[in-house]
Amino acid sequence: MNLRISTEETITLIGDTAYSEKDNIQFAKTNNMNLVSKLHPIVTHGTRKNDEFEFNKDARMYVCKAGHMATHKKYDERKGKDTNPRIRYLFDVKKCKICPFQEGCYKKEQNLSRFM
């Protein structure tokens, strides 16, 4: 974005999905601007294929195929140029050990089942 405006008012920028890239979001934040832009589907839905988890909006947690809800979530602040923070959802391993859908989801040596 090549936009330089000298004003004390907050400016609102409205754009399509293309404007929701990391550089534009940072530019708007740094320059006291509000950026209104639909996020790219990879940001909102992730890159997981054949996902067996559903997001429960009321609980703000994921629920597995067997109906078990994550017990808690952990925020990972990842350092690096092209890495964004990540939220990991953790499930009760006791339930995973007896779950008929554990293949591809739970590894026997884990103390907690994780979903990212």
C-alpha positions in Angstrom: 0.0 0.0 0.0 1.4 3.4 -0.9 -0.8 5.7 1.0 0.4 8.6 3.1 -2.2 10.9 4.7 -1.5 13.4 7.4 -4.6 13.6 9.6 -5.6 13.0 13.2 -8.8 11.2 12.1 -9.0 7.5 11.9 -9.3 6.3 8.3 -11.3 3.2 7.4 -10.0 1.3 4.3 -12.5 -1.1 2.7 -11.2 -3.8 0.4 -11.8 -7.3 -0.9 -10.0 -10.5 0.2 -6.7 -9.4 -1.6 -6.3 -6.6 0.9 -6.2 -8.9 3.9 -2.6 -9.9 3.4 -0.2 -9.6 6.3 1.7 -6.5 5.0 -1.6 -4.5 4.5 -2.9 -5.5 8.0 0.4 -4.3 9.6 0.4 -1.1 7.6 -3.1 -0.2 8.6 -2.4 -1.0 12.3 0.9 1.1 12.3 -0.8 4.1 10.6 -3.9 4.2 12.9 -6.2 2.9 10.1 -9.1 0.5 10.2 -8.9 -2.1 7.5 -12.2 -3.8 6.6 -11.4 -6.8 4.4 -12.7 -10.3 4.3 -10.0 -12.7 5.4 -8.7 -15.3 3.0 -10.3 -18.8 3.4 -7.0 -20.3 4.4 -6.8 -17.9 7.4 -10.4 -18.6 8.5 -10.6 -22.3 7.7 -7.0 -23.4 7.8 -5.2 -25.8 5.4 -6.4 -29.1 6.9 -7.8 -31.6 4.5 -10.8 -33.9 5.3 -11.2 -32.3 8.6 -13.2 -34.4 11.1 -13.5 -31.5 13.6 -16.2 -28.9 13.9 -15.9 -25.5 15.6 -18.5 -24.9 18.3 -19.1 -21.1 18.2 -20.8 -20.9 21.6 -18.0 -22.7 23.4 -15.3 -21.4 21.1 -13.8 -24.9 21.0 -13.5 -27.7 18.5 -15.4 -30.9 18.7 -14.1 -34.2 17.3 -16.0 -36.6 15.1 -17.0 -38.6 18.2 -18.5 -35.6 19.8 -15.8 -34.8 22.4 -15.0 -31.2 22.9 -11.5 -29.8 23.4 -10.6 -29.4 27.1 -8.6 -26.2 26.5 -6.6 -24.2 24.0 -3.1 -23.0 23.9 -1.8 -19.9 22.1 1.6 -20.4 20.6 3.5 -17.2 19.7 5.8 -18.3 16.9 8.7 -16.2 16.0 9.9 -15.7 12.5 9.3 -13.6 9.4 6.5 -15.6 7.9 4.9 -17.3 10.9 1.7 -16.3 12.5 0.6 -17.2 16.0 -1.1 -20.5 16.3 -3.9 -21.8 18.5 -3.7 -25.4 19.5 -6.8 -27.2 20.8 -6.2 -30.0 23.3 -8.4 -33.0 24.0 -8.7 -35.4 26.9 -6.4 -38.3 26.1 -8.5 -40.7 28.3 -11.4 -40.3 25.9 -9.1 -40.6 22.8 -7.7 -43.9 24.1 -11.1 -45.6 23.9 -12.5 -43.7 20.9 -13.3 -45.8 17.8 -12.2 -42.9 15.5 -8.7 -42.5 17.0 -6.7 -43.6 13.9 -5.0 -40.5 12.4 -6.0 -38.4 15.4 -4.4 -39.9 18.4 -1.0 -41.4 18.9 -0.6 -43.9 21.8 2.5 -42.2 23.2 0.7 -38.9 23.7 -0.3 -37.5 27.1 -2.7 -35.1 25.4 -4.4 -35.3 22.0 -3.7 -32.1 20.0 -5.5 -30.5 17.1 -4.2 -27.4 15.4 
